[in-house]
Each structure stands twice: as structure tokens, then as C-alpha cells.
Amino acid sequence: MHTPTTTAEGHQLPTALESRNPGMALDLDWVRSAQANTSAIERRAKTLPGRRSVKKDYQAAWLCKAISLIDLTTLSGDDSQGRVERLCAKAKQPVRADLLEALGMTGLTTGAVCVYHDMVETAVGALQGSGIPVAAVSTGFPAGLSPYHLRITEIGESVKAGAEEIDIVITRRHVLQGNWQALYEELAEMRAACGDAHVKAILATGELGTLRNVARASLVCMMAGADFIKTSTGKESVNATLPVSLVMIRAIRDYYERTGFRVGYKPAGGISKAKDALVYLSLIKDELGDRWLQPDLFRFGASSLLGDIERQLEHHVTGHYSASYRHAMA
């Protein structure tokens, strides 16, 4: 990933980049040995919101960190060039300038902007010179059921248009049928089509049936070379949840311990409140460590989250809450 780190003085520093996950041969013994103790996972997830509490300056600092990790997203059927350009302007200036100055965070930006393929060129133009990458959802998003050759072609077209990150959707039936070889081959071909662009594999966890399936699908996608694994398209009835996140990040930890390669994580859908973002950040810190709290290894897939964070930061600076409509996304 190519997102810079920004100092309090507004100077941009290059983020230390990991070597890309090259993938590995499919290890079916490892995949089939992956299990998930649902009751234990749900008990652990239930305790998370109360285990970490940050207040005042510490909370403001964590919320600024969360902003730097947001994939600011618009994926609506009525997206227009004007909407995407306004979203890109918001990505470059996510919080009012006076608030950022008061916080000592001048120069803060979001991690990326995520759009449909048709809007990639518009977003690339609007973000030129900002250092903010464009992510494109691809491969027949959100269902992933368009003809396979068209899904591969779509990846190539998005990369050609300037997308540096490609969010692809896997074929859910491969997971539901336990056809791990097919899932591995699909993801490996999609990664190859991405070239230098980083690939985020969307598991659509709300449609995979069990947490064990989530664990196994996570491993297979990483073995096939995914740079990130992502919970959801945001279009499913159930999107990012803490139990699913716990399963996926422990698969990431297991993969890193066995291979030495770090894979990123992106929860998407349903994360709209600043307090929820803090819970996810504390979970990542506890389970994976500080290195994963950087834009090249963690992202929030969100649109409305930024507005609530901006309200909380304004309250921190001024002591007053403002109406949500004062912090529109686009």
C-alpha cells in the first residue's frame, strides 16, 4: 500500500511497507485442521467493548488514527462524477481545518477512496498528488456471479484506469461446498490479474454459514496471495462483526507465524460509530500488535463512520456536539 504517514506538523513520511504476501502452495491439511469454537469466540467478542476505555486526548488520538485507516467509500447505483469528486475532497480534508490545527493533526487524510470501476478514473484525477490510493471493487461486485472471464477482465480494466487496490469478491459456493482447490485457483488468478495493485479478498462472511468456514476461507485466500482479507461487501444482511473479526485476525496471525508474511485486515459494513472503531482498533492491538495499526495492514470499509468521528473530535476541541448534517461526506 502507498499511503504516507503524516506527522503533527503536516509533513508526510513514507510508510514502511511489508514485502507482499507471495502466497504458497495450497496446504489442505492446514486448511482442514482449522476450527472455530463458536461459543468461546462469541464470549470473547462480547467482552471486547468493555475491556479498553480511552478518554480525552487519548481518545482523540485514537480517533485520528482511525481516520487514517478509513477506505472512504461510495458504492451506490446513483454515484456521479460530482459525488465522487466531493468524496475525494473529503478524503483529502476529512476534518475541518480548524479542528485539525487544534489537534496538531494538519495534513491528516483517509487511507484510500473506494469506488466502482466506472468511477476509478474520476477518483484518480481528483486525488492526483495527494498520495491517497484509489481502490476499486471488482469481479462482479457484490455477488461475484458474472461470467468468470469478465471478472478477470474487469480487474485489468480497473488497474489500467489507475486503481492501486482491487477489492475482489470470492465465489461463495466454493466455500459452502468445501471446494478449497477451486477457491485457491480463483484467487490466485485474480491476484495475478491485479499485477502490482494490491488485492483485498472479500469473503462475504455473512453468507458463509459458519465461523469454521470463515477461518478456512481466510487461510485459502492468504495461501493464494491475498494482500488483505476483508469481511464483507457491505451489501449482505450481516456484515462485519466482532466474532468474525476475531476468527479472521487469528487466521492472519497463524499465517504470519508460519510463513513470516503479514496480511492485512479490512472489516467493512456496519461500522458507523466512533466508539465501534475504537473497539476494532483495540482488538487489532491486542491480537496482532501495533504493526497492524498502519494503513498498509488495516482499513475500515466505511462511509458514515467518518462523520461520527468528526463530531466526536469537534466535541473534544470545543466541548459541544454539532448536528450530523454539518459533517456531510459528499
JOZI-V191868 format. One record per residue. N is the residue number from 1. RES is the residue in one letter. D_LAST is the distance of its C-alpha to the last C-alpha in Angstrom with 2 decimals. Layout:
n: {N;N}
res: {RES;RES}
d_last: {D_LAST;D_LAST}
This chain:
n: {1;2;3;4;5;6;7;8;9;10;11;12;13;14;15;16;17;18;19;20;21;22;23;24;25;26;27;28;29;30;31;32;33;34;35;36;37;38;39;40;41;42;43;44;45;46;47;48;49;50;51;52;53;54;55;56;57;58;59;60;61;62;63;64;65;66;67;68;69;70;71;72;73;74;75;76;77;78;79;80;81;82;83;84;85;86;87;88;89;90;91;92;93;94;95;96;97;98;99;100;101;102;103;104;105;106;107;108;109;110;111;112;113;114;115;116;117;118;119;120;121;122;123;124;125;126;127;128;129;130;131;132;133;134;135;136;137;138;139;140;141;142;143;144;145;146;147;148;149;150;151;152;153;154;155;156;157;158;159;160;161;162;163;164;165;166;167;168;169;170;171;172;173;174;175;176;177;178;179;180;181;182;183;184;185;186;187;188;189;190;191;192;193;194;195;196;197;198;199;200;201;202;203;204;205;206;207;208;209;210;211;212;213;214;215;216;217;218;219;220;221;222;223;224;225;226;227;228;229;230;231;232;233;234;235;236;237;238;239;240;241;242;243;244;245;246;247;248;249;250;251;252;253;254;255;256;257;258;259;260;261;262;263;264;265;266;267;268;269;270;271;272;273;274;275;276;277;278;279;280;281;282;283;284;285;286;287;288;289;290;291;292;293;294;295;296;297;298;299;300;301;302;303;304;305;306;307;308;309;310;311;312;313;314;315;316;317;318;319;320;321;322;323;324;325;326;327;328;329;330}
res: {M;H;T;P;T;T;T;A;E;G;H;Q;L;P;T;A;L;E;S;R;N;P;G;M;A;L;D;L;D;W;V;R;S;A;Q;A;N;T;S;A;I;E;R;R;A;K;T;L;P;G;R;R;S;V;K;K;D;Y;Q;A;A;W;L;C;K;A;I;S;L;I;D;L;T;T;L;S;G;D;D;S;Q;G;R;V;E;R;L;C;A;K;A;K;Q;P;V;R;A;D;L;L;E;A;L;G;M;T;G;L;T;T;G;A;V;C;V;Y;H;D;M;V;E;T;A;V;G;A;L;Q;G;S;G;I;P;V;A;A;V;S;T;G;F;P;A;G;L;S;P;Y;H;L;R;I;T;E;I;G;E;S;V;K;A;G;A;E;E;I;D;I;V;I;T;R;R;H;V;L;Q;G;N;W;Q;A;L;Y;E;E;L;A;E;M;R;A;A;C;G;D;A;H;V;K;A;I;L;A;T;G;E;L;G;T;L;R;N;V;A;R;A;S;L;V;C;M;M;A;G;A;D;F;I;K;T;S;T;G;K;E;S;V;N;A;T;L;P;V;S;L;V;M;I;R;A;I;R;D;Y;Y;E;R;T;G;F;R;V;G;Y;K;P;A;G;G;I;S;K;A;K;D;A;L;V;Y;L;S;L;I;K;D;E;L;G;D;R;W;L;Q;P;D;L;F;R;F;G;A;S;S;L;L;G;D;I;E;R;Q;L;E;H;H;V;T;G;H;Y;S;A;S;Y;R;H;A;M;A}
d_last: {24.69;23.91;21.64;23.29;24.25;23.38;26.01;25.76;26.69;23.76;26.06;25.00;27.68;28.10;27.68;30.99;30.58;32.65;34.80;33.15;34.59;37.12;37.87;41.41;43.82;43.09;45.10;45.70;47.90;45.10;42.62;45.09;46.04;42.50;42.54;40.36;41.96;39.54;41.07;41.15;37.57;36.36;38.51;37.10;33.47;34.27;35.45;32.43;30.33;33.41;34.71;32.47;31.33;29.76;29.39;28.47;28.13;28.53;25.71;23.37;24.52;23.94;20.39;19.69;21.40;19.20;16.03;17.93;18.60;15.22;14.36;10.57;10.47;9.32;12.65;12.59;15.14;12.98;10.69;10.89;11.18;8.70;5.85;7.56;8.15;4.87;4.91;8.45;8.28;7.04;9.88;12.20;11.68;10.79;12.76;13.84;16.59;19.29;18.85;19.06;22.06;23.70;23.33;24.68;21.75;20.66;19.29;17.77;15.20;14.15;16.74;15.10;12.31;13.51;13.27;15.90;18.64;17.80;14.58;16.43;17.69;14.42;13.04;16.48;16.54;13.29;14.60;18.16;20.17;17.85;19.84;16.90;18.04;16.43;17.50;18.18;19.25;22.56;25.99;25.24;22.36;22.47;26.17;27.65;30.29;30.07;33.19;33.65;34.19;30.91;29.07;30.79;30.06;26.33;26.34;28.16;25.86;22.74;24.76;25.95;22.45;21.80;20.55;22.24;21.80;22.49;21.87;24.78;26.05;29.73;32.15;32.64;36.14;37.45;36.79;38.07;41.20;41.71;41.72;40.71;42.18;39.94;36.79;37.94;38.69;35.40;33.31;35.64;35.26;31.47;31.56;33.92;31.65;28.84;31.17;29.76;26.31;26.18;26.28;24.74;26.88;25.25;28.12;26.60;28.77;28.51;30.52;33.15;35.49;36.73;35.89;38.75;37.06;33.91;36.18;37.99;35.01;33.47;36.71;37.11;33.66;34.40;37.86;36.37;34.31;30.83;29.01;26.89;27.43;24.49;24.91;22.87;20.57;18.71;20.16;23.58;24.92;25.56;23.30;23.69;26.56;28.71;31.88;30.35;28.87;32.33;33.98;31.70;31.83;35.59;35.88;34.04;36.51;39.42;38.39;38.09;41.46;43.16;41.65;40.36;36.93;33.73;31.11;27.55;25.98;22.55;22.11;19.29;18.38;19.03;18.34;15.97;18.02;18.94;22.58;22.27;20.96;24.02;26.32;25.22;25.65;29.07;30.03;29.34;31.26;34.15;34.51;33.61;33.68;31.68;31.51;29.06;26.62;25.35;22.46;25.08;26.37;23.75;20.11;18.04;16.27;13.41;9.86;10.58;13.24;11.45;10.64;14.34;15.60;14.08;15.84;18.97;19.02;18.75;21.61;23.55;23.40;23.88;25.53;23.23;20.45;17.57;15.90;13.02;10.96;11.23;9.11;5.77;3.79;0.00}
